[in-house]
Amino acid sequence: MLRGPMGRTPGRVQQVLVIGGYEPEYVEVSPGLLGFRSALTPVLGVAVDDERRVLTLQ
């Protein structure tokens, strides 16, 4: 699950993309129920809550 800075949920995380290293650089987010569209979000502005399994945009 991905949450925006105001607590809204823009969508579910489909993939975490690692490009050229070991650290994630982008997450692929599917905003719709059917998952036909997706958007890439940079990980630089994301906080991770492992316990709740939530990524929060900063």
Buried (B, 14 or more C-beta within 10 A) or exposed (E): BBBEEEEEEBBBBEEEEEEEEEEBBBBBBBBEEEEEEBEEBEBEEBEEEEEEEBBBBE
